[in-house]
Every structure is written in C-alpha cells, then in structure tokens.
Amino acid sequence: MIKLAIVGLGHWGPNYLRIFSQINDCKIVACVDCDESRLENFKKIYPYVKFYRDVNELYKNEKTDAMIIATPTSSHFSMALQALQNSKHILIEKPLALSISECMQLTQLAKEKNKILMVGHTFLYNDAVIWLKKYIQNGQAGRIYYIYATRTNLGPIRQDVNSLIDLSPHDISIFLYLLDKKPKAVSAHGASFLNNQREDVAFLTLYFDEGIVGHIHVSWLDPRKVRQITVIGDKKMILFDDINPFEPIRIYDKSVKQQKEYSDYSEFKTILYEGDVVIPKIYLSEPLKNQCKEFLASIHKPTTPLSDGNFGTEVSNVLIGAMKSLNQKGTIVSLS
C-alpha cells in the first residue's frame, strides 16, 4: 500500500485527490494547502485524510512514500527538491520547472535517490492520442508535413503565469510524443490585453528535422473552447478533437500529389485527391486515472514512466525557448 500526500488543492489537486481515492493499492494520508477555508471544505468530504497548511508539518508528522505536487508553477522546483531530499517519489504537475538547470537537478537527484520523478503530462495517457501515435508510427498518415494545435477558451485567467506557460505544455508534450522528435528551434509571439505582465494569447512555431513544422495557438481570451490538433501527412490528414468524446479522431482520406507533365517546360500538375472521412471507434478511459495508475505501477515495479523527468525536461526546454522568443518579439531560438 503506497502512502500518498497531495500538496496543493487549487486547480488540479482536487482531481488527484478524487482519483487516488478510487484506486485500491494506494492511500492518501495527508494534503497540504495554505487556504484554511479550502481545507475545511475538503475535511468534510475526506474525513480520513489529515490536512495541513504547512508542508513542513507534513514532513514532521506523516510517513509517506510519494507526493503529488500541484502547486503554482513558480514553486515546482523548491517543492520537488524538498520532496526528493526527503526520499519521496514525485508526481508533479507540468511544467517540471522553468529553468533547464532546475529540471536537470531534479532529474539527477531522483536518479541518485532511486525515486520516481513523473511529470503530469496527462495527454500522453489519453486513449485517442495513443491511438493517433500508433497510426502515425505505422506509416498510415505517410510523411508528416506539419502539425498544428488550437487550445482556446474564455478563461480561466491565471494570475501567476501567462497563457503560454499555462496552456502550451499540453500541446508541446503531444507534439513530442506523436512525432517522437525534439524540435530544433522555436519562435513565439504573444500579446497582453488584460494585464501588461502576462500574455493572454500566444502563437508558437516549432521547427523539427525533416522540415516538419508545428504550430500552437493558445488563448484564454477567446469566445470558443477549442481543444484540437490537426496532423497533415502526404497520405492522410487527421483531426483530434478532445472536446468530442464520441468522435475524438477523424481521418480524412485527402492528399495532394504532383504529376509531371512531359512538356517543353517540364511543368508540374497538382492533383487534389479527396476520399472518405473515417471515424475509428476508440474506447476512452480517464487520462488522469491512467496517468495516476502508471505512477503507482512505476513505484511498484519499478519502471520508468512515459512522462518521466527527462521527458518533462524536454518540454520545459521548448517552453523556456518559447518564452525567450516571446520576450524578443518572435526571434527564432535554437533548442540545441
């Protein structure tokens, strides 16, 4: 029985509390949050869990095997470092940290302590995304030309980070997972309308080997909630719609080919092909529960989880490069 503690009961913390409470081979023994009124509410729902306002009180009074860190991004490094120094396995919300040196320090310390360090890139455990990766790996989409994502909504508006840091790690992680490649460079533009300190909207471009381009549009100042990724290949084009649980994947049998015409000028004729739209049957389970189960399984075996510290570092590397580009008005930043 793995004993767990959750630090942070704001946005994601309650979801972790709910999920881990449903899994048999673990037990949540304690939670930490600085908001007393929030703690009082959770005490009524989870009377068997102990609640603290200070993480140091948790270390002092409770024996735990692992910690779930769902605190604001700025505290990720310090919280994770303290947990590893106390020999805890860690599942931490994305991003892992906001500097490569911090990411590497945490990853190295987890290795030295022989502890699991897992980053909460939940979409890697989404059944539709897993299906899409297999489809691409099998070559059914053909050569990938480009991939783009849209992640927009009217809110929630964060007070600690901008929309790029808040939203783009989801799509960066999906791109790295689907393509099984690391981008060589990144550029980003954004704008602040509600607060001069934080961009409400951002546009990222990722440059991969083989000429593959990735584009990400994120915003919390948009009239529609959109969670979509489109993959363009030379054989097939695929749409992943995370908001549509009944038809999360649509495959478009569309392509463009160039046929050479043997004329004096050796012109090329463009041929457009349009076939059927296929909606594969995909049985969806809850991604967050899948992620939590892998975390526990990684501790039991032990094995390396898919979204381990190294993967989290790669996502943070892209994110940090994008922030640098954003501050330099869209300059292309090398990620090597």
Buried (B, 14 or more C-beta within 10 A) or exposed (E): EBBBBBBBBEEBBBBBBBBBBEBEEBBBBBBBBBEEEBBEEBEEEBEEBBBBEEBEEBBEEBEBBBBBBBBBBEBBBBBBBBBBEBEBBBBBBBBBBBEBEBBBBBBEBBEEBEBBBBBBBBBBBBBBBBBBBEBBEEEEBBEBBBBBBBBBBEEEBBEEBBBBBBBBBBBBBBBBBBBEBBBBBBBBBBEBEEEEEBBBBBBBBBBBEEEBBBBBBBBBBBEEEBBBBBBBBEBBBBBBBBEBEEEBBBBBEBBEEEEEEEEEEEEEEEEEEEEEEEEBEBEEEBBBBBBBBBBBBBBEEEEBBBBBBBBBBBBBBBBBBBBBBBEEEBEBBEBE
